[in-house]
Amino acid sequence: MEIEFAPSGRSSVGLEWEIACVDHTSGELTAAAPEILATLGKPSAGEFPHVTGELLTNTVEVVSAAHSKVVDAVADLDAMVDRVRAVADPLGVDLMCAGTHPFSQWFQQTVTPDNDRYATLIDRTQWWGRQMMIWGVHMHVGIEDRRKVWPILNGMLSFFPHFQALSASSPFWVGEATGYASNRALMFQQLPTAGLPPQLAGWDEYESLVSDMTHVGVIDDHSELRWDLRPSPKWGTIEIRFCDGLASSAEVAAVAALAQCLVEDLSTKLDNGEELTTMQPWFVKENKWRAARYGMDAIIIQDADGNEDLVTDDLRRILSRLEPVADRLGCTEELMGVTTILDKGSSYQRQLAVAEKNGGSLKAVVASLVTELRDGIS
């Protein structure tokens, strides 16, 4: 099976931001997406940026065009959120983003109708599929040569815990504190074909894997491989799906700049004939769990030799190393936004602090998330 890999601009960036609709009075999730989308109208084929639906009717997704600079991709998202808000506000609907909603119940949510892809997913996955009351940010970074895709993808897995810790925003699930920074990360991997990708040697192995899985009926095509990090042949990118939902566009910009710089750095090393460093799959898996459990307090495995350090300390070293790359890509300001997250805390830390300050009120947590998306993080 041959899978074509579309041409794309090297290290170009396209962003997808899943936004939850909540009732202004109660803070509960509300099935407002169909009405909002009907008012906005369907985008034309190939039109970017745009707003679209997702698995559940409580969700809209804003999608940027591909840009060479992160700031332009994020500007697309901001413009689309403004369009959604102009429709949502008169309906009494607020917008927020986190990996999970703090207290709404999954069984009260409705699946987007008249979508064969979603219907097939729910029919196959049943209870686990219905549990997917989760939100994330997906980042596409352009790869100009498909021979680079799997070396870069394998190399990026070493940075999984850094993205997970920065974006962790799902400490609550249906009204309970889970003890995890990212409950979403561990929930989403319950779906078939979700979770960590295999570490493959190259494009031929990928085509063979897709052929085998299609033959035995696991998937109908490669787009149904819902790995945390995957090739996106249609767009000529790798798609980084590590992240929980991010509460503000400034956080989206920071994490996207980190992704763009890391991919470009790895691509440059390949150009220079260097072999990219990777880690054993069991180390990668352990790092995912540590970052989901402990977030910013995770002590992560740094390399194949098993050296360890606090994820925040490792992030600061990475930021310093990437400064020349960010300067070349024009995303220095956005990349330095990572230090703001390190200094002010990830969303899960802010949510827990709001709950503690308000006597355990999760409605107050929702209100804070609505404010952060509207006004940014103070």
C-alpha positions as CSV (number, residue, x, y, z in Angstrom):
1,M,0.0,0.0,0.0
2,E,1.5,3.3,-1.1
3,I,0.6,6.4,1.0
4,E,1.3,9.7,-0.7
5,F,2.7,12.4,1.5
6,A,1.6,15.9,0.3
7,P,4.1,18.7,-0.2
8,S,4.2,21.3,2.6
9,G,6.4,24.2,3.7
10,R,9.2,23.1,5.9
11,S,8.3,23.7,9.6
12,S,5.1,25.4,8.6
13,V,2.5,25.4,11.4
14,G,-1.3,24.6,11.3
15,L,-3.3,24.5,14.6
16,E,-6.5,22.9,15.8
17,W,-8.0,24.1,19.0
18,E,-11.0,22.3,20.5
19,I,-13.3,24.6,22.5
20,A,-16.1,23.5,24.9
21,C,-19.5,25.3,25.1
22,V,-20.8,25.8,28.6
23,D,-24.0,27.3,29.9
24,H,-23.4,30.8,31.2
25,T,-25.6,30.3,34.3
26,S,-24.8,26.7,35.4
27,G,-21.3,26.2,33.9
28,E,-22.5,22.8,32.6
29,L,-21.6,21.7,29.1
30,T,-24.3,22.5,26.6
31,A,-25.1,21.1,23.2
32,A,-24.8,24.4,21.5
33,A,-22.3,23.6,18.7
34,P,-24.9,22.6,16.0
35,E,-26.8,25.9,16.4
36,I,-23.5,27.9,16.4
37,L,-22.2,26.1,13.4
38,A,-25.5,26.5,11.5
39,T,-25.4,30.2,12.1
40,L,-21.8,30.5,11.0
41,G,-22.3,28.3,7.9
42,K,-20.2,25.5,6.6
43,P,-16.7,26.4,5.3
44,S,-16.0,25.8,1.6
45,A,-13.8,22.9,0.8
46,G,-10.2,23.8,1.5
47,E,-11.1,27.1,3.2
48,F,-8.9,28.1,6.1
49,P,-9.2,29.3,8.8
50,H,-12.5,27.8,9.7
51,V,-14.7,26.5,12.5
52,T,-16.1,23.0,12.5
53,G,-17.8,20.4,14.7
54,E,-16.3,17.6,16.7
55,L,-17.4,14.2,18.2
56,L,-19.7,15.8,20.8
57,T,-22.3,18.6,20.2
58,N,-20.8,20.5,23.1
59,T,-17.6,21.2,21.1
60,V,-16.5,23.5,18.3
61,E,-13.1,23.3,16.8
62,V,-11.2,26.3,15.4
63,V,-8.7,25.5,12.7
64,S,-6.0,27.8,11.3
65,A,-4.4,27.9,7.9
66,A,-0.8,26.7,7.5
67,H,1.7,29.5,8.2
68,S,5.4,29.9,8.4
69,K,5.0,31.8,11.7
70,V,3.2,30.7,14.8
71,V,1.9,34.2,15.5
72,D,-0.1,34.1,12.2
73,A,-1.6,30.7,12.9
74,V,-2.7,31.9,16.4
75,A,-4.2,35.0,14.9
76,D,-6.3,32.8,12.7
77,L,-7.5,31.0,15.9
78,D,-8.3,34.2,17.7
79,A,-10.3,35.4,14.7
80,M,-12.3,32.2,14.6
81,V,-13.0,32.3,18.4
82,D,-14.2,35.8,18.0
83,R,-16.7,34.7,15.3
84,V,-17.9,31.8,17.5
85,R,-18.3,34.1,20.6
86,A,-20.3,36.6,18.6
87,V,-22.9,33.8,18.0
88,A,-22.5,32.1,21.4
89,D,-22.9,35.1,23.7
90,P,-26.5,35.9,22.7
91,L,-27.4,32.2,23.3
92,G,-26.1,32.4,26.9
93,V,-23.2,30.1,26.0
94,D,-19.7,30.7,27.3
95,L,-16.5,29.2,25.8
96,M,-13.7,27.5,27.7
97,C,-10.9,25.0,27.0
98,A,-9.4,22.4,29.3
99,G,-8.5,18.7,28.9
100,T,-11.8,17.8,30.7
101,H,-14.8,19.6,32.1
102,P,-14.5,19.7,35.9
103,F,-18.0,18.4,36.7
104,S,-20.3,17.7,33.8
105,Q,-21.3,14.0,33.3
106,W,-20.2,12.2,30.1
107,F,-23.5,10.2,29.8
108,Q,-25.5,13.5,29.4
109,Q,-23.5,14.5,26.3
110,T,-24.8,13.9,22.8
111,V,-22.8,12.7,19.8
112,T,-22.8,14.9,16.7
113,P,-25.5,13.4,14.4
114,D,-25.3,12.6,10.7
115,N,-21.6,11.8,10.8
116,D,-20.7,8.3,9.7
117,R,-17.2,8.5,11.1
118,Y,-18.4,9.4,14.6
119,A,-21.2,6.9,14.4
120,T,-18.7,4.1,13.5
121,L,-16.4,5.1,16.3
122,I,-19.1,5.0,18.9
123,D,-20.5,1.8,17.6
124,R,-17.2,0.1,17.8
125,T,-15.9,1.6,21.1
126,Q,-19.2,1.7,23.0
127,W,-18.7,2.8,26.7
128,W,-15.1,4.0,26.2
129,G,-16.1,6.0,23.2
130,R,-18.9,7.6,25.0
131,Q,-16.5,8.6,27.7
132,M,-14.5,10.8,25.4
133,M,-15.6,14.1,27.0
134,I,-12.2,15.5,26.4
135,W,-10.5,18.4,24.5
136,G,-7.1,19.0,23.1
137,V,-4.8,21.1,20.9
138,H,-3.3,19.5,17.8
139,M,-0.3,21.0,16.0
140,H,0.7,20.2,12.5
141,V,4.3,20.9,11.5
142,G,5.4,20.7,7.9
143,I,8.0,18.1,6.8
144,E,9.4,18.8,3.3
145,D,10.6,15.2,2.7
146,R,8.7,12.1,3.8
147,R,12.0,10.3,4.5
148,K,12.4,12.6,7.5
149,V,9.0,11.9,9.0
150,W,9.7,8.8,11.1
151,P,13.2,9.9,12.3
152,I,11.7,13.2,13.4
153,L,8.6,11.5,14.9
154,N,10.7,9.1,16.9
155,G,12.9,11.9,18.1
156,M,9.9,14.0,19.2
157,L,8.7,11.2,21.5
158,S,11.6,12.2,23.8
159,F,9.8,15.5,24.4
160,F,6.4,14.0,25.2
161,P,6.5,14.7,28.9
162,H,7.5,18.3,28.3
163,F,4.4,19.0,26.2
164,Q,2.2,17.0,28.6
165,A,3.3,18.9,31.7
166,L,3.0,22.3,30.0
167,S,-0.5,21.6,28.7
168,A,-1.9,19.4,31.6
169,S,-5.4,20.7,32.3
170,S,-7.6,17.8,33.4
171,P,-7.3,17.3,37.1
172,F,-11.0,16.8,37.6
173,W,-13.4,14.2,36.1
174,V,-17.2,14.3,36.6
175,G,-16.8,16.2,39.8
176,E,-13.9,14.4,41.4
177,A,-10.3,15.4,41.8
178,T,-8.4,12.6,40.1
179,G,-4.9,13.2,41.6
180,Y,-3.6,13.4,38.0
181,A,-2.5,16.5,36.2
182,S,-3.8,15.1,32.9
183,N,-6.6,12.6,33.3
184,R,-7.3,13.1,29.6
185,A,-4.0,11.6,28.5
186,L,-4.8,8.3,30.2
187,M,-8.5,8.3,29.1
188,F,-7.9,8.9,25.4
189,Q,-5.4,6.0,25.1
190,Q,-8.2,3.5,25.9
191,L,-9.5,3.9,22.3
192,P,-8.2,1.3,19.8
193,T,-5.4,2.8,17.7
194,A,-4.9,5.7,20.2
195,G,-2.0,6.2,22.6
196,L,1.7,6.2,21.8
197,P,2.8,5.4,18.2
198,P,5.2,2.6,17.4
199,Q,8.8,3.6,16.7
200,L,9.2,2.6,13.0
201,A,12.3,2.6,10.9
202,G,10.8,4.5,8.0
203,W,8.0,5.2,5.6
204,D,8.0,1.7,4.1
205,E,7.3,0.2,7.6
206,Y,4.5,2.7,8.1
207,E,2.8,1.7,4.8
208,S,3.2,-1.9,5.7
209,L,1.6,-1.4,9.1
210,V,-1.4,0.6,7.6
211,S,-1.8,-2.2,5.0
212,D,-1.9,-4.9,7.7
213,M,-4.3,-3.0,9.9
214,T,-6.6,-2.2,7.0
215,H,-6.6,-5.8,5.8
216,V,-7.8,-7.1,9.2
217,G,-10.4,-4.4,9.7
218,V,-8.8,-2.4,12.5
219,I,-9.0,0.7,10.4
220,D,-10.4,1.8,7.1
221,D,-7.6,4.2,6.3
222,H,-4.5,5.8,8.0
223,S,-6.5,8.7,9.3
224,E,-8.1,6.4,11.9
225,L,-4.7,5.9,13.6
226,R,-5.3,8.2,16.5
227,W,-1.8,8.1,17.9
228,D,-0.5,10.8,20.2
229,L,1.9,11.7,17.5
230,R,1.4,10.7,13.9
231,P,2.1,11.4,10.3
232,S,-0.6,13.4,8.5
233,P,0.0,12.5,4.8
234,K,-2.9,14.6,3.6
235,W,-1.2,17.8,4.8
236,G,2.4,16.8,4.5
237,T,3.0,17.2,8.3
238,I,3.5,15.4,11.5
239,E,0.6,16.0,13.9
240,I,1.5,16.5,17.5
241,R,-1.5,15.4,19.6
242,F,0.2,15.2,23.1
243,C,-1.5,18.3,24.5
244,D,-4.5,18.7,26.7
245,G,-6.8,21.6,25.9
246,L,-5.1,24.9,26.5
247,A,-7.0,27.7,28.2
248,S,-5.7,30.7,26.3
249,S,-4.4,31.5,22.8
250,A,-1.1,32.7,24.4
251,E,-0.6,29.2,25.8
252,V,-1.4,27.7,22.4
253,A,1.2,30.0,20.8
254,A,3.9,29.0,23.4
255,V,3.4,25.3,23.0
256,A,3.1,25.6,19.2
257,A,6.4,27.5,19.1
258,L,8.1,24.8,21.1
259,A,6.8,22.2,18.7
260,Q,7.9,24.2,15.6
261,C,11.4,24.8,17.0
262,L,11.9,21.2,18.1
263,V,10.9,19.8,14.7
264,E,13.0,22.3,12.8
265,D,16.0,21.5,15.1
266,L,15.6,17.8,14.4
267,S,15.2,18.4,10.7
268,T,18.4,20.5,10.6
269,K,20.3,17.7,12.4
270,L,19.1,15.3,9.7
271,D,20.3,17.7,7.0
272,N,23.7,17.7,8.7
273,G,23.9,13.9,8.6
274,E,23.4,13.4,12.3
275,E,21.5,10.5,13.7
276,L,18.6,11.6,16.0
277,T,18.6,10.3,19.5
278,T,15.7,8.3,20.7
279,M,14.6,6.5,23.8
280,Q,13.4,3.0,24.5
281,P,9.6,2.7,24.0
282,W,9.2,1.6,27.7
283,F,11.0,4.9,28.8
284,V,8.7,6.9,26.5
285,K,5.6,5.1,28.1
286,E,6.9,5.7,31.6
287,N,7.5,9.4,30.8
288,K,3.9,9.8,29.5
289,W,2.5,8.3,32.8
290,R,4.8,10.5,35.0
291,A,3.8,13.7,33.2
292,A,0.1,12.8,33.3
293,R,0.3,12.0,37.0
294,Y,2.6,14.7,38.3
295,G,2.6,17.4,35.6
296,M,5.1,20.1,36.4
297,D,6.5,18.1,39.3
298,A,7.3,15.1,37.2
299,I,10.9,13.7,37.3
300,I,11.3,12.5,33.7
301,I,13.7,10.2,32.0
302,Q,15.9,12.3,29.7
303,D,17.7,9.8,27.5
304,A,18.4,6.2,26.7
305,D,20.9,5.9,29.5
306,G,18.2,6.6,32.1
307,N,19.3,10.0,33.3
308,E,16.5,11.9,35.0
309,D,15.6,15.4,36.0
310,L,12.7,17.6,36.9
311,V,10.7,18.4,33.7
312,T,10.7,22.1,34.4
313,D,14.5,22.3,34.8
314,D,14.9,20.3,31.5
315,L,12.4,22.6,29.8
316,R,14.5,25.7,30.7
317,R,17.6,24.1,29.3
318,I,15.7,23.2,26.1
319,L,14.4,26.8,25.7
320,S,17.9,28.1,26.0
321,R,19.2,25.7,23.4
322,L,16.3,26.6,21.0
323,E,16.7,30.3,21.1
324,P,18.7,30.5,17.8
325,V,16.1,28.3,16.1
326,A,13.3,30.5,17.3
327,D,15.1,33.6,16.1
328,R,15.4,32.0,12.6
329,L,11.7,31.0,12.6
330,G,10.5,34.3,13.9
331,C,8.8,32.8,17.0
332,T,11.1,34.0,19.9
333,E,8.4,35.9,21.7
334,E,6.0,32.9,21.4
335,L,8.6,30.4,22.6
336,M,9.4,32.6,25.6
337,G,5.7,32.2,26.5
338,V,6.7,28.8,27.8
339,T,8.5,30.5,30.6
340,T,5.3,32.3,31.5
341,I,3.6,28.9,31.9
342,L,6.5,27.7,34.0
343,D,6.3,30.7,36.2
344,K,2.5,31.0,36.5
345,G,1.7,27.3,36.4
346,S,0.0,24.9,34.0
347,S,-3.8,25.0,33.8
348,Y,-4.2,22.0,36.2
349,Q,-2.3,23.9,38.9
350,R,-4.4,27.0,38.4
351,Q,-7.7,25.0,38.4
352,L,-6.7,23.3,41.7
353,A,-5.8,26.6,43.2
354,V,-9.2,28.2,42.2
355,A,-11.0,25.2,43.7
356,E,-9.1,25.5,47.0
357,K,-9.7,29.2,47.1
358,N,-13.4,28.8,46.6
359,G,-14.1,26.0,49.1
360,G,-13.9,23.3,46.5
361,S,-16.3,25.0,44.0
362,L,-15.9,23.5,40.6
363,K,-18.3,26.0,39.2
364,A,-15.7,28.6,40.1
365,V,-13.1,26.6,38.2
366,V,-15.3,26.7,35.1
367,A,-15.8,30.5,35.5
368,S,-12.0,30.9,35.7
369,L,-11.5,28.9,32.5
370,V,-14.1,31.0,30.7
371,T,-12.3,34.2,31.9
372,E,-8.9,32.8,30.8
373,L,-10.1,32.1,27.3
374,R,-11.8,35.5,27.0
375,D,-9.2,37.7,28.7
376,G,-6.0,35.7,28.9
377,I,-4.1,34.6,32.0
378,S,-3.6,37.3,34.6
